[in-house]
Amino acid sequence: MAPAVENAYFTKARLAGRPVVDDLPKFDLDAYIANYRGKTRFDRLLHIGTTSSLLAPEALKSALTEATRGRDVGRYDAVLAAMREIIPNEPKNLKDLSWIDKTNKQVKAESDRLEAELKGYKNNLIKESIRMGYDDLGQHFHQMGDLINSVKAYGRMRDYCTTPSHVLIMNLRLISVSIDQGNWLAVQTNVQKLRSPGQQFSEAQRLTAKLSAAMGLALLASGNYKEAAQEFVETDPRMAQARMDDPTDEEAFNEVMTPNDVAVYGGLCALASMSRGELQKKVLDNAKFRAYLELEPHIRRAITFFVSSKYSSCLSILDSYRSDYLLDVYLQPHLQELYFQVRSKAIQQYFIPFSCVSLSALAAAFDTDEQTIEQELTSMIKRRNLDARIDLVDRVLLANTVDARSKMHQDALRIAIHYERTAHLRILRMEMLNAGLEVGEKGKSGGATTLDSIGGEQLFSSPSTSQWLGEGVGRSLRSGLSG
């Protein structure tokens, strides 16, 4: 429910076309954010604070606390700027210059120390020490928000990796930084390197869940929903059994996403891109993905309803969770398109048995009004997702019908013309070969080239020859059909 007097920040956001959530989500903010660790906690809190008009004060204060626990001064400035716009009367809006100065000094001192150690390692020519020095430097840059230098440091580790486990660690570090950068192509590249059949990473077998989740997230962010769904539904269930509160648990991936996120992302992408048969086989009957669906039972119910052709029930479940999904930092940019794809598939499946359906019946079936369903149908027809036309006079949707008899005649005529033309060309080529004819080719020494080196198709593909053959075949076929 929207506040009586809306904040000017959210008014500007609406005018700019950015989504604003006025309803309370179904989750508790403290319990929700407790499932995550690392830099994603700040990203999610800041996203909620700048999207939800009701949760903004609480989320931004938590984001400020999260920023002061780290070393990234840029994030502190970002959340402080948002707080000054959204909650201008908050006492914490005053910039803590002493904390900034202290943090900058600590960061500089740590950077100098790590670079000095790395320089000493290079002078000693100890490859393992140099690799660890670059690793420590990359982690330090990542924590302070300098993602570009972090990528450079991890990239320089490559020359000093002597075992498969070293290469595995390097690629996992690059995946983590690339996700924070939003460089989804780099995420896919590094995941594929670890999956390469030429590489033997025995340690990577226990990290298959992380790799599938990271690849699925990169594909989702790139708009490849079907490939993303395939990655998510094949995610190893061991992540669902990981302990979120234990930083030493290597199965957990909550520095990026939780098992609940895997269920939501995979379920929505599957609904938007898979057929009903694929949903039943690859999602509902999938033993791997079942462990994740149990964490989000409403996603399982929505998919079950869709497979059972109960489209209105499926869509009502998704609509009831729209506010929650808009507050997800990775899902929000794609939510409108995902929901449109799901509704489009539902309308297509509903319309298949009919040649004509009134807009009022469609609106009632999908629990909306005629004007909204008309706009959706228009968009689907423009995108060529629906082979139909709208009669605005009678307010009906009409299926485009094809005259099967006429289409069959046209296909037969086209095939016959092509067949007879090919036969003419082959016969002419055989006769010329039997006559020993040669065709001279300009621009080459040797004078002439045999017909075998040219080919009958090339020789008789000139416009005049094709026209002559086409007219002859056409006349013979028309006379045969009329007879």
N, C-alpha and C positions, 0 to 999 in steps of 0.2 A: 504494500500500500504506500503510495507516494506521500511525502510529508506535505503539510498545509502550505508552507512557503518553500519552494525548491531552491536549493543552493545554486548560485549563479554558475558555478563550475559545471554542474550537471545540465543546466539549461544550455550552456554553450556546447557541451558534448552532444546533446540531442540535435542541435542545429547543425553540427558538423557531421552528423550521421553515425556517431559512435554509439554503441549499445549502452544503455543505462538500465540497471535492475532496480526496481522499486519494491519488489516483494522479498520477504525473508526467505532464505534458502531452507532446505530441509535438514541441513547439517549445522552442528554447533561449531563456531569458528575455532575455539580453542582445541576441541577434540579433532577437528579436521587438520589443523596445521601441525598438531603434535605428531602426525604420521610421517612428516617429512623432516629432513635434516639437510644441512648445507645451504648453499646459496638459493636453492629453489624456495626455501621458506620465505625469504625476503621478496622474491619475485612474485610469489602467489599472494602474499599479504598486500603488496603494493597494487597488484592488479585488482584485488577485491576492493581495496580502499578507493581506487579511482573508477570503479564500475558500479558498486552498490551504494545507493544513497542512504540506506539504513545502517549498513555495517561499516561505512567509511571511517567514522571516528575511531572505533575500536581497532579496525584493521591497520590504519595508518599509525596509531600509537604503538601497536605491536611491531610494525615494520621498522619504526624508528628505534625501538629497543633492539631489534635484530641487527640493525645496521651498526649500532654502537658496540655490539659484541665482536664485530669483525674489523678488518683493516681497510675496507673499501670506502674511502671518503666520498667518492662519486655517488655511491648509493645513499649515503647520508644526506648529501645535498639534494638528491632527487626526491627523497621522501619528505624532506623539510619543505621543498618548494610546493609539493602537493598538499601538505598540511596547511600551508599559508593560504592556499586558494580555497580548500574545502572546509577547514575548521580554523578560521582566522583568529578566533579568540582563545585558542588553546595556549596555555602558558609555555608548553614545551616547544613552541614555534621559534623561540630565540635560539640562534645558532650558538653552539657550544664551541667557542674558539679555542679554549684550552684543550678540549678533546681532539679537535682537528690538528692542532699544533703537535700535541703529544703523539698522535697516531702517525703523522707525517714523519716525525723524527724517528719513530720506531721502524717504520717501513724503510726509510733511507738507510738506517743503521744495519738492518737485516739484509738489504740489497747489497750494501758494500761488503758485508761479511761473506755472503754467499759468493759474490763475484771474486773476492780475494781467494777464498778457498778453491774455487774452480780454476783460477789462474795457477795456483800452486799444484793442483792435480795435473794440469796440462804440462807444467814444467817437469813433473816427475814421470810423465808418460805412462800413467797407470790407467788403463782403459775403464776398469770397473769403477774407479774413483771418479773419473771424468763423467761417466754415465750417471752416477748418483748425484754428482754436482749439478748437472743439467736438470735432473729430475727434481731436486730440491729447489732450484731456481724457477723451474716451470710452475711448481706448486705455489711458490711464494708470489709470483706474478699473478697467478689465478686468484689467490686470496685477496690481493690488493686491487683486483679489477682490471689489470693490464693484460687483457686477453691476447692481444697481438704478440706481445713479447713472450707470453706463456706458450703460444703455439710455436714460436721460433725456438724456444728452449727445448721443447719436447721434440721438435723436428731434428735438432742437432744431436739428440740422443741416438739417432739411428745408426750413425757410424760407429758407435761404441757399444752397441748391443751384441753380445757374444752368445747368448742362448735364446731359445724360443720364448722362455718366460720373460726375458727382457723386452723382446718385441711385443709380447702380449701387454705388458704394463704400459709401454709407450703408446700403443694404439688405444688402450682404454683411457689413458690420460687425454689423448687428442679427441676422443669421442666426447668426453665430459666437457672440455673447453669449447668444442664446436657446437654442442647443444646450447651452452650459455651464449655463444656468439650468434646463434641462429643460422649457422652455416650448415645447412642440411645436406648439401652435396658432400661436404667433408665427412659428415657422420656416416653416410652411406659408403663412401670410399674406404674408410677405416674399418667398418664392419665387414665389408667384402674382403679386405686383406686378411682378416682373422679367419674368415670362412673359406679362404682359397684352398682348393684341394692339394696344391703343391706345398702348402705349409703344414707342418706337423706341430700343432699346439695342443698337447694333451691337457694342459691346464684350462684351455678354452672350453672343454667339454662341460665343465661345471659352471661356465658363464654363458651358456647358450640362451638362458632366459633373458639376461641383460642385453645380449646382442639382438635377440628378436625384438625386445621392447624398444631398444634404441632405433633399430631399423624401421619398425612400425611407426614410431613417432616422427622420424624423418620423412617417411612416405606420406603420412597424414599431413604434415606441415607443407609438403610439396603438392598436395591435392590429389595424390594417387590413392584414392580411397580403397579400391579393391585390393591392390597389392599390400596396403597397410593392414587391411582386415586379415589377409592371409598370414602376415607376420604375427599379428596379435593372437590369432586363434591357435597358432602353432607354438606359442610361448610355453616353455617348459613349466610345469606346475610347481616346481621347487620354489619359485619366487613367492607363490601364494602361501608357502609354509615358512617363509623367512621371518625372523624377529625384527620388527621395525625399530624397536628401541635399543637394539644392539649394534653399535657401529662396526663391530668386528665380524658381523655376519656377512660373508661375501655373497650370499644369495640375494640379499636385499638390494634394491635399486631406488630407495626412497630419497636419494639425493636428486632424482629426476622425477620419478613417478612411483605410485604404490600399486599393489595388485588390483585394488579397486579401480584405479585409472585404466589399467590394462583391460578390465572387463568392460568399462564404459566406452573407451576408444574403439576396442575391437568390435563390440556389439553395434555401435552406431555406424561404423564404417561398413560392417557386414550388411546391415539393414539397407544402407544406401547403395550398395553395389552388387549384392548377390541375389540370385533368384531364390524362389521359395524352396526348390529342391536343394540348392547349395546351402541355404540356411539350415535346413534339417540335417543334411549330411555333414557339413564342415563345421557347424557351430553347435547345434543342440546335441548331436551324437558324438561330438569330439570329446574324448576322455581328458585330453590335456586342458582344454578351455573350460571344462565343466567346473574345475576347481576355482576358477576366477568368477564364473557366472554365479556361483553360490554366494559370493561376497556382495553381489548386486542383483538380488532376485528380481527387481523390477525390469532389468534389461532382459533377463531370461523370459519373463512374462510377455514383454513386448514382442520379442522374436517369435515366441510360441503363437501369439495372437496373429502375427503377420503370416506365419506359415499356415495357420488354420483359416485364413481369409477373413479374420475379424479385424478389419483395418481400422475402424473407428476406435476400437478398444486399444489397439497398438498406438495410434496417434495420440489418444488422450493421455496415455502413460508418458509418452515423450514430452507432451506439452506441459504436464505437471512438473517435470524436472528441468524445464527450459531455464529457469532462473539459476539453478545449481550449475548447469553446464556453461552458462554465460560467464560465470565467475571462475571458470577454469582457464588458466593462462594459455594453454596450448589449444584448447577446444574452441574457444570463443570465435576466432577468426573464420572458422569453417562450419560453425553450427548452422547458420542460415542455409548454406548450400547442402549440408547433410540432411537437414529436415526437408528441404525442397526435393531432394532426390528420393527420400523415403515416401513422401506424399505422392510424388510423380509415379513411382512404382505401384503404389496402392491404387491410384486412379486408373492406371493402365490395366492392372489385373481386374479391377472391378468392371471396366468397360469392355473387356474381351468378349463376353457372351452376347453383347447387345450391338445392334446396328443403329439404335437411336435411344438416347436417354435425355430426359428433361433436366435442366439445370437445377430445378427445385429438388428433384430426387437425388441428384449428386450432392447438393448442399446438405440435405438431410442425412445422407449416408455418411458424410464426413464431418458432420457436426459443425457446420459453418453457414454463412449466408450466401445468397446467389452472387452478389457482387464479388466476394472474395474468391469463390470457386470459378467465376468467369475469368478473373485475372490470372489465376493459376493455370487454367486451361489454355488461355492465350499464350502465356509464357512457355508452356509445354509444347504447344504447336509450333511456336517460333523456333524453339530449340530442336524441333523434329523428334521430340520424345513421344509424341502422340500423333498417330495418323488419322486425323479427324478434322472436322470443321464445325464452327459454331453458327447456328441459325439464330440471330438476335431478334428476329421477328417472332418466331414461335418459341424462343428460349429453349432450344434443344441442342444437344451435341450429336452430330451425325458422323458415322464412320465412313471413311472414303472407300467406296466399293470399286472393284476392278472387274471389267467384263472378261471373264475367263476364256470365253470362246474367241474373242478378238485377240486377246493376248497370245493364245496358243497359235492362232494363224500367223501372227506377226513373228513369233519365235521360229515357227517352221519355215516361213519364207526367208528369214535372215540366215538360218542354218543351211537351207538349200542353195542360196546364192553363194555363200562362202564355200560350200562343198564343190559346186560346179566350177567356180572360179579357180579353186585349187587344182581340180582335175584338169582343166584347160592348160594351166601353167605347166603341170607335170608332163602332159602329153606333148606340148610344144617343145619342151626342153629335151625330151627323149628323141623327138624327130630331128632336132638340130644336131644333137650329138651323133645320131646315126648318119647324118649327112656330112659330118666332119667339118662343120662350120666353126670358125674362130672369130673372136671379136677383139680388135685391137684396142689397147688401153694407152692413152696418151700419158706422157710424163714419166714413163718407165722404160728403161733400156731392155732390149730383148724383143721389142716390136709388138708381140701379141700375147694374149692370155687365153687359155682354153676356157670353155664354158663351165667346166667343172669348178674352176677357181672362183667364178662369179656366183653361180647358183641361179636357178630359174626364177626364184622369187624376186631377186634383185633385178634381173634382166627385164621381167615383164611387170614391174611395179610402177611404170610410168603412168601419168594421168591419162594419156590417150588410150593406152592399152587397157587400163582398168575400166575406163568409161565404156570402151567398145565391148568388153566382156560383160560388164554389168548390164548394159542395155540389152545385149543378146539374151542373157540369162533371165532378165526381167520379163522380156517379151515371151520367152518360152514358158515360164512359170505362169504368167497371167493367162496365156492361152490354155494351158493345162488346167488351171483352176476353174476358168470359165466353162471349159468343156465338161 
